[in-house]
Amino acid sequence: MALVEAIILAVIAASTPLLLAATGEMLVERAGVLNLGVEGMMIMGAACGFAGAHLTGSTLIGALCGIAAGMALSLVFAVMALGLAVNQVATGLALTILGVGLSGLIGAGFVGERIATTPHLDIPGLTNLPLVGRILFGEDLFVYASVALVVAVWYFLYRSRAGLVLRAIGDNHISAHALGYPVLRIRTLAVLFGGACAGLGGAYLPLAYTPFFIPGMTAGRGWIALALVVFSSWRPGRLVIGAYLFGAVSILQLHAQGAGVGIPPQLMSALPYLATVIVLVLISRARSGGSTAPAALGTVFVPDR
């Protein structure tokens, strides 16, 4: 039972940054914008989050710094892709390269430093319950925030008028503009929200997952988050399942290596990314009614002057 509990806790910890980043990107894509710069925003969130926490001694300030870093980088994307109508794919890739470079510069002075990790919840009588105690009542605030974020995004998209407008813009921005909705303003706000989520997901890594910062510590999680959005068919409920599924693959390959399974460790380390490719191929083959993506996804919009 202790081993099962330890594995579940490790899966939740590995899944949380994926869930945070993918939730924000899902909302961005629902608005019709394809931002491939999630990896860059996450690594910037990790660098700035660790720097903020190390300099102030506050995890909360570190998380806010991570959010601010993600939003700042997403604002660059919004200006280029929305304001100047530059190709969204090229802009997102450039954003990732920029984020990786800036994070290395910002975090260079903090490599080797350590901070106290985010404290976990401790409710007397509940946290000590067998198996479910630590899983339900002993996590850090990032985990609870990720679940609350998914619920909030689901409510926004399917139970609010603003969410209906955002989905309409993602499906047909020309019609939405003709009805008088500010397409570019709404998309810019969505992009900023996605940047905040990606920055928070990146900040989780040095603030709660590991107590230190190393360059490139996101290790491709931003790309997995992008794949999760497609895996979930742009639906919040499926996104949760996908995030924890990919988190489980990441953790189980580590346990398999520790158990001495006769498979090269390099191949085991590649399993999460291999699973990403396989899932995307299977989903693509299973769709017989056409794509479920927002119809205007990645399409440049220039309002009539």
HUMO-V517029 format. One record per pair of residues at least 12 apart in sequence whose ideal C-beta (glycine too) atoms are under 7 Angstrom apart, sorted by sequence separation. I is the first residue (numbers start at 1). J is the second residue. D is the distance in Angstrom with one decimal. If there is no record, write none. Layout:
[[I/J/D] [I/J/D]]
This chain:
[[50/62/6.6] [169/181/6.5] [205/217/5.5] [256/268/5.9] [25/38/5.5] [49/62/4.6] [52/65/3.1] [205/218/6.7] [49/63/6.2] [51/65/6.7] [77/91/5.7] [123/137/4.9] [169/183/5.4] [228/242/4.7] [77/92/6.7] [228/243/5.9] [253/268/4.5] [49/65/5.4] [121/137/6.1] [122/138/6.6] [165/181/5.7] [202/218/6.0] [253/269/6.8] [21/38/5.5] [48/65/4.5] [49/66/3.2] [121/138/5.8] [169/186/5.8] [48/66/5.6] [77/95/5.2] [120/138/5.3] [121/139/6.1] [169/187/6.8] [228/246/6.7] [253/271/4.5] [76/95/6.6] [120/139/6.2] [46/66/7.0] [48/68/7.0] [120/140/5.1] [166/186/6.0] [21/42/5.7] [45/66/3.7] [48/69/3.7] [119/140/6.9] [165/186/6.8] [73/95/6.1] [118/140/4.4] [224/246/5.9] [249/271/5.7] [250/272/4.7] [118/141/6.6] [249/272/5.0] [45/69/5.2] [118/142/6.5] [166/190/6.5] [198/222/6.9] [44/69/4.3] [45/70/4.7] [44/70/6.4] [73/99/5.6] [246/272/6.0] [249/275/5.0] [41/70/4.3] [44/73/5.4] [246/275/6.7] [41/73/4.9] [40/73/6.2] [41/74/6.1] [37/73/6.7] [37/77/5.7] [35/77/5.8] [33/81/7.0] [149/197/7.0] [224/272/6.6] [231/279/5.5] [227/276/4.6] [230/280/6.1] [224/276/5.7] [231/283/6.3] [36/89/6.1] [220/273/6.5] [227/280/5.9] [230/283/6.7] [34/88/4.9] [33/88/6.6] [34/89/6.6] [37/92/4.3] [40/95/4.8] [44/99/4.6] [51/106/6.2] [36/92/3.0] [40/96/3.8] [43/99/5.4] [47/103/3.9] [51/107/6.8] [54/110/5.8] [35/92/5.1] [36/93/5.6] [39/96/4.8] [40/97/7.0] [43/100/5.7] [46/103/6.7] [50/107/6.7] [34/92/6.8] [37/95/2.9] [40/98/6.0] [41/99/5.9] [44/102/6.1] [48/106/6.3] [234/292/6.5] [37/96/5.0] [40/99/2.4] [44/103/5.1] [47/106/4.5] [51/110/5.8] [54/113/5.7] [59/118/4.9] [233/292/4.6] [234/293/6.6] [36/96/6.7] [40/100/6.0] [43/103/4.3] [47/107/3.9] [50/110/5.8] [234/294/6.8] [54/115/5.4] [37/99/6.6] [53/115/5.3] [142/204/4.8] [50/115/7.0] [142/208/5.2] [140/208/5.0] [154/236/4.1] [153/236/5.5] [150/236/5.1] [118/207/5.4] [150/239/6.7] [117/207/7.0] [118/208/4.1] [150/240/5.7] [117/208/5.7] [117/211/4.9] [116/211/6.8] [115/211/5.4] [114/211/5.0] [114/212/5.1] [113/212/6.6] [82/184/5.4] [111/213/6.5] [110/213/5.2] [111/214/6.3] [82/187/5.7] [82/188/5.8] [107/213/5.1] [107/215/6.3] [78/188/4.7] [104/215/4.9] [103/215/6.9] [78/191/4.6] [77/191/6.1] [78/192/6.9] [74/191/5.1] [75/192/6.5] [184/301/6.9] [74/192/5.5] [183/301/5.7] [184/303/6.7] [74/194/6.2] [183/303/6.8] [71/192/5.3] [74/195/2.5] [73/195/6.0] [171/294/5.6] [172/295/6.3] [173/296/5.0] [71/195/4.5] [170/294/3.6] [171/295/4.6] [172/296/6.2] [9/134/6.3] [70/195/4.2] [71/196/5.0] [171/296/6.1] [5/131/5.5] [9/135/6.5] [16/142/5.6] [20/146/5.0] [23/149/5.3] [27/153/5.8] [70/196/5.5] [170/296/5.8] [177/303/5.9] [8/135/5.7] [12/139/6.7] [16/143/5.3] [19/146/4.6] [23/150/5.5] [30/157/6.5] [170/297/6.7] [70/198/4.7] [71/199/6.5] [173/301/4.7] [1/130/6.8] [5/134/6.4] [20/149/6.7] [67/196/4.7] [70/199/2.1] [1/131/5.8] [5/135/6.8] [16/146/5.1] [23/153/5.6] [69/199/5.1] [70/200/6.9] [12/143/6.0] [19/150/6.8] [67/199/4.8] [70/202/6.8] [66/199/4.5] [67/200/5.2] [66/200/5.7] [31/166/5.2] [30/166/6.0] [66/202/5.8] [30/167/5.8] [32/169/5.8] [63/200/6.3] [66/203/2.6] [31/169/5.7] [32/170/3.9] [31/170/5.0] [30/170/4.9] [63/203/5.2] [32/173/5.8] [62/203/6.2] [63/207/6.4] [62/207/5.2] [59/207/5.5] [45/198/6.4] [49/202/6.7] [33/187/5.3] [41/195/5.3] [45/199/3.3] [49/203/2.9] [53/207/5.8] [31/186/6.4] [32/187/6.7] [44/199/6.6] [45/200/6.4] [31/187/4.9] [35/191/6.3] [42/198/5.1] [45/201/6.7] [46/202/4.0] [50/206/3.9] [33/190/6.5] [41/198/3.8] [45/202/3.0] [46/203/6.1] [49/206/6.1] [50/207/7.0] [33/191/5.8] [41/199/5.7] [44/202/6.6] [45/203/4.6] [49/207/5.6] [31/190/3.9] [35/194/6.1] [42/201/5.6] [43/202/5.9] [46/205/5.0] [38/198/5.1] [42/202/3.5] [46/206/5.4] [41/202/6.9] [28/190/5.1] [27/190/5.6] [28/191/5.6] [50/213/4.0] [27/193/5.9] [28/194/3.8] [47/213/6.4] [27/194/6.1] [46/213/6.4] [24/193/5.9] [25/194/5.4] [24/194/3.8] [46/217/5.7] [24/196/6.6] [46/218/6.2] [24/197/2.5] [43/216/6.9] [23/197/5.7] [24/198/5.6] [43/218/4.7] [21/197/6.0] [42/218/4.6] [20/197/5.3] [21/198/4.6] [39/218/6.1] [42/221/6.2] [20/200/5.3] [21/201/3.8] [42/222/4.7] [20/201/3.5] [39/220/6.9] [39/222/2.8] [17/201/4.1] [20/204/6.6] [38/222/3.8] [39/223/5.8] [17/202/6.9] [17/204/4.8] [38/225/5.3] [16/204/5.8] [17/205/5.9] [38/226/5.7] [36/226/6.6] [13/209/5.9] [21/221/6.9] [25/225/5.9] [29/229/5.9] [21/222/6.3] [25/226/6.2] [18/221/6.0] [22/225/4.1] [26/229/4.8] [17/221/5.7] [21/225/3.9] [25/229/5.3] [30/234/6.1] [29/234/6.3] [18/224/5.9] [22/228/4.2] [26/232/6.9] [18/225/5.4] [22/229/5.6] [26/234/5.8] [89/298/6.9] [18/228/6.2] [26/236/7.0] [88/298/5.3] [26/239/6.0] [85/300/4.9] [23/239/6.4] [22/239/5.7] [85/302/5.4] [19/240/6.6] [22/243/6.1] [19/243/4.0] [18/243/4.6] [15/243/4.7] [18/246/6.1] [15/244/4.7] [18/247/6.3] [15/247/2.9] [11/244/6.4] [14/247/4.0] [11/247/4.9] [14/250/4.9] [11/248/4.8] [14/251/5.3] [11/251/5.0] [10/251/4.7] [7/251/6.5] [7/255/6.8] [32/294/5.4] [34/297/5.7] [30/294/5.9] [32/296/4.0] [34/298/4.0] [29/294/6.3] [32/297/5.5] [32/299/6.6] [29/297/5.8]]
